[in-house]
Amino acid sequence: MQAAGRHPLELLARLGYGARGVTYCLVGGLAVLAAIGVGGQTGGSRSALLILLERPFGWILLGLVAFGLAAFALWRVVEAVTDADGYGRSAKGLATRAGHLVSGVTYGGLGLSMLTAALGRGTARTAEDQGARDWTAWLLQQPFGQWLVGAVGLIVIGAGLAFAWKAWKGDVCKRLSVPHDARDWVRHVGRFGYAARALTFGLIGGFLIAAAIASRSSEVKGLGGALQALRSEPYGWILLGLTAAGLAAFGVFGLVQARYRRIDPPDLDAARRAVKDLAR
């Protein structure tokens, strides 16, 4: 089927998967270079994407990725609200859909931040982990704040365990229409990528629990902080290199998803009504 005949939401979803793939390729690739000592950086998504501004016409590249991330955020929200992937209303299905909704909000914020940077209204370099620390500080000030932050940490660790299970089971190609002769390497790349995400989510969740115990938002770290923590361990360059390579592999897997994922978008009017109902 030609792109011109595809549903607008499908095109946005594919653009979104591609933008997420590019983001992880940059994060992982830069961290691999840092691990082997030839430059690079152990930063998160924001700092990795801002590297694009140092390239010729970088603001255009960053703007395109930002638009793709916004498209991915929109698809995640629509997917979660309308159950476009058919996860259902079981406890597992609702948890998956809730995770996709949170993912949509997160990538929407990242896309907006990068669009602001592309338009020259700020580089957002100070926002790497600050956003997470700000909302953690706010949460800690609420009644039972430490328990709430600890619960969020456990949820993040739970997501990491889900990624680990996905990597172990090896069913990463379940929703892909990949050519048969490419299926094996796509499966290996996807499993490696999910394993790396499992490790980083586990670390991020651990930092949140540490923040809850100490009642200090400064303990919170994002993806960049998790990579830096690996680097500081004994033989950390090996741990960092393997994890970074896995994140880059997940980026490649995202590019495969952009091309081969089976996407069944809902009716646009139904999607709009569902999003309006959610906002009420």
Residue, then its C-alpha position, 0 to 999 in steps of 0.5 A: m500500500q502506498a503512503a498516500g493511501r494510508h491513514p493519517l494516524e498510521l503515518l504519524a505513528r510511523l513517523g513517531y516510531g522513527a523519531r524515537g528510534v533516531t533518539y535512542c540511536l543518538v543516546g546509545g551511540l554517543a554513550v558508546l563513544a564515551a565508554i571507549g574514550v573517543g568523545g561522546q557523552t553519557g547523557g539522556s535524550r535531551s542532551a543527545l538530540l541537542i547535538l544535532l544543533e551543532r551540525p549544518f542545518g541542525w535546527i531543521l533536523l532537530g525540528l523534524v525529530a521534534f515533530g516526530l516525537a510529538a507525533f509519537a506522543l499523539w499516537r501513544v495517547v490515541e492508542a491508549v485511549t482507544d485500545a488500538d492495539g487490542y490490549g483489552r481491559s484485563a489488569k495487564g492490558l490496562a497497565t500496558r495502556a496506562g504505560h503508553l499514556v504516560s509514554g505519550v505525555t513524556y514524549g510530548g514534553l520532550g518533543l515540545s522541549m526540542l521544538t523550542a530549542a530548534l526555534g532558538r528559544g532556549t537550548a534546554r540543556t539544564a533540563e536533563d534531570q531537572g524536570a524529574r527532580d522538580w516533580t519529585a520535590w513537589l510530590l515529596q511535599q504532599p501528604f504521604g509524599q515519600w510513599l508516593v515517590g516510592a510507589v512511582g519508583l516501584i512502577v518504573i522498576g516494574a516497567g523495567l521488569a516487563f522489558a526484561w521479560k520481553a527480552w527473555k521471551g524474545d517475542v519482540c517481533k509479535r507486532l511486526s511484518v518483517p520479511h522472513d529472511a530478516r526476522d532473526w536479526v531483528r529479533h536479536v536486535g530487539r531483545f538486546g534493546y529491551a534488555a538495555r532498557a530494562l537495566t536503565f529503567g531499573l536504575i531510574g526506579g532505584f534512584l526514585i526509591a532512594a529519593a523517597i527514603a532520603s526525602r531528597s529530590s536530588e537523588v533522582k536521575g534520568l537516563g543520563g544519570a543512569l548511564q553515568a552511574l554505570r560508568s562509575e562502577p568497577y569496569g564501568w566502561i564495559l557496563l556502559g558500553l554494553t548498555a549503550a550498545g543495547l540502547a542504540a540497538f533499540g534505536v535501530f529496532g525503532l526504525v524497523q518498527a517505523r517501517y514494519r509495525r502493524i498499525d491499525p489506527p481507529d477512526l479519527d472521529a472516534a479517536r477525537r471523541a475518546v480523547k475528549d472524554l478522557a479530558r473531561 
